[in-house]
Amino acid sequence: MIDKNILLKAFATMCISKRMAEIYDENRQICKYVHSTSRGHEAIQLAVGMQLKECDYLSPYYRDESILLGLGLEPYELMLQLLTKKDDPFSGGRTYYGHPSLKRKGFPKIPHQSSATGMQAIPATGMAHGISYLESTGLLETLEKPVVVCSLGDGSVTEGEVSEAFQMAVLKKLPIIYLVQDNQWGISAFADEMRAMDAYEFAGGFKGMKRMRADGTDFIDSYKKFGEALEFARTKRKPVLVHAMVHLLGHHTSGVRKEWYRHDLSEDEKDDPFLRLRRVLIENGVNEDDLLKLELEGKNKAEESFKKAVAAEDPEPGSLYFHEFAPTLVKEEKGVRAPAGREPIMMVDAGLHAVNEILRDNPEAILYGQDVGKRLGGVFREAATLAQKYGDSRVFNTPIQEAYIVGSTVGMSAVGVRPIVEIQFADYAWAGINQLVVELSKSCYLTMGKYPVGCVIRIPCGSYGSGGPYHSDCIESSLLPIRGIKIAFPSNAADMKGLMKSAFYDPNPVIIFEHKGLYWSKVPGTEAAKSPEPDDNYIIPFGKGRIVQNASKEKTDSGESLSVITYGMGVHWALNASKNFPGCVEIVDLRTLNPLDEVMIYESVKRHGKCIVITEEKVMNSFAESLAGRISKNCFRYLDAPVEVIGSVNMPAVPLNTGLESEMLPNAEKVAKIMESVLGY
Ligand SMILES: Cc1ncc(C[n+]2csc(CCOP(=O)(O)OP(=O)(O)O)c2C)c(N)n1
């Protein structure tokens, strides 16, 4: 039997949460921001909240208010988020009720929680994966055995990404509990419309997943079962799924109200966890007066908290600008870019050597992606030898799961691991973009800086030698509007090494686009992508472009010069094309696209009065086109010709046929033609 004090504590907390839900409903004008409450789910949620330890990690979903109360968070704190107040301890008024993020002594850690159903499964599994790595190498800072709890609604379990998470959890035997609260409803869709099996049955397909069923409306059963699950994950270091049946007694959210479509409620209310626990307490000899006293105390606490929260301050408008990124320590170029006597190396090797030095110097760094492991070392050999040197737990192949590759970095980073991951080709990044947008990019901002996601995502991209429609794309324009991530695009070996280091030491998510055509300088005219290998300390701050070629003073003074603003392969087209116009062409290599060195861009354009922006992407609505617009605006008085943009033809895909490919892409000859016309304008 469970200690009576635990039952009383659970009942007291239920009294509070029940009254909270009532207050929100009674004050709909004040509680105007959308919110969900835990009514009906309290028993299983309190069983979780009351049993987690400080060393544990939690990924709750929007309905888990009673887990948070069970952990010991105050109703007042939750209400500050409900009303988007300045002192909302999770997000400073930025995100919805029941979307916690917590790094507080005495509490389990809770990283950023999005509203996207099921999407926390991958970040949560990434946490367990990171913990498992730290444990295996003796790097874990606590002697305790942390467990990750990922809480999901039953409707969210059919999301494809949940399967990626389950797969990894059983494959790597991770210490994680997936708690599924099954109220059989999505919003208005019922179980029989949404699934052919419940989450317990579904999990049976994942070999190695322990499964348990619990009555989530019965506190005693929930407490025992969740306790067993916790003990299992803590000691066996393996995944377990707890399927808890519940009834949603409140509204789906404040905006989607139960009276519109719930005709089953009178039946469900018989299983109200509050009434069930009350009955149990009476049966166990607690007298009615004591229960009434707890109810009154809960009511008063909820009401006083609400009054205080309503009166609390709103955030300052100026706080909108805080925490776009966590500050990086890399502010200036350091180390030796071209040490005397060093032979030029290929760009692919510069990346490889940079990662090698990172792994050598940082035991918390790991590298994973498709085929980067021992057998191949990357399809471009960009990770060759690393698994041999650092072992399979640090450098490993993943299943073909781009969402996991990208999204797991959120969890890795939350537990103190520093992941470098790889998407095999830019054309396949899309399956991982959901995680990038929903989880990575918003984490620092929506947690007020508590959980920046420190990770490097390497993405080989670009066309050369008939890569065809699914191995050739450049996709930077699709990612640059996503705020909260940084993007680099090196054009040569030295920058590759310096930027890779900088990306790693940056506490934010960084994408490095690596042009496959520059990796080995195999494409004619790309010799300049090789450079002497910088020393181990070489590092380049983000947001600093590089002038790779100056125009002569004479041509500049006589107005016969132009500025090329470009990056990646564009640098090489510009270098080759400019041979036709000696002294006339200054070339700015942007090196990073976010942050962007606008100072260098505008100074260069103003110096020459003419400008061409070169990209490999299709021009229409591209980053290059938008940059050209900004240049036109900022340099308007200095321009002697319209700003030109050169890029690929606006077709949906890069064709496989060699002739069609070259018709589609820019090259040095095409660039030279435009240079000629701009110079002669
Ligand atoms: C990816 C995504 N798709 C759709 C939604 C809209 N939505 C919000 S809640 C919800 C139903 C979720 O049901 P379930 O996971 O069972 O949780 P419950 O609300 O029943 O506790 C939907 C479809 C969303 N938030 N995220």
The ligand as a MOL file (V3000), in Angstrom:
LIG
                    3D

  0  0  0     0  0            999 V3000
M  V30 BEGIN CTAB
M  V30 COUNTS 26 27 0 0 0
M  V30 BEGIN ATOM
M  V30 1 C 2.0340 18.5070 -35.4490 0
M  V30 2 C 0.7170 19.0240 -34.9950 0
M  V30 3 N -0.3840 18.7890 -35.7360 0
M  V30 4 C -1.5770 19.2510 -35.3160 0
M  V30 5 C -1.7000 19.9400 -34.1460 0
M  V30 6 C -3.0740 20.4600 -33.6890 0
M  V30 7 N -3.5000 19.6860 -32.4950 0 CHG=1
M  V30 8 C -3.3300 20.1600 -31.2750 0
M  V30 9 S -3.8000 19.0890 -30.1020 0
M  V30 10 C -4.2740 17.9440 -31.2230 0
M  V30 11 C -4.8160 16.6210 -30.7390 0
M  V30 12 C -3.8260 15.8650 -29.9370 0
M  V30 13 O -4.3940 14.7430 -29.3260 0
M  V30 14 P -3.6350 13.8850 -28.2580 0
M  V30 15 O -2.2040 13.7620 -28.6310 0
M  V30 16 O -4.3700 12.6310 -28.0830 0
M  V30 17 O -3.6630 14.7490 -26.9370 0
M  V30 18 P -4.8960 15.2200 -26.0560 0
M  V30 19 O -5.1340 16.6730 -26.4140 0
M  V30 20 O -6.0520 14.3490 -26.3660 0
M  V30 21 O -4.4680 15.1050 -24.6440 0
M  V30 22 C -4.0650 18.4200 -32.5120 0
M  V30 23 C -4.4110 17.6920 -33.7310 0
M  V30 24 C -0.5240 20.1690 -33.4200 0
M  V30 25 N -0.5140 20.8420 -32.2770 0
M  V30 26 N 0.6620 19.6800 -33.8510 0
M  V30 END ATOM
M  V30 BEGIN BOND
M  V30 1 1 1 2
M  V30 2 1 2 3
M  V30 3 2 2 26
M  V30 4 2 3 4
M  V30 5 1 4 5
M  V30 6 1 5 6
M  V30 7 2 5 24
M  V30 8 1 6 7
M  V30 9 2 7 8
M  V30 10 1 7 22
M  V30 11 1 8 9
M  V30 12 1 9 10
M  V30 13 1 10 11
M  V30 14 2 10 22
M  V30 15 1 11 12
M  V30 16 1 12 13
M  V30 17 1 13 14
M  V30 18 2 14 15
M  V30 19 1 14 16
M  V30 20 1 14 17
M  V30 21 1 17 18
M  V30 22 2 18 19
M  V30 23 1 18 20
M  V30 24 1 18 21
M  V30 25 1 22 23
M  V30 26 1 24 25
M  V30 27 1 24 26
M  V30 END BOND
M  V30 END CTAB
M  END
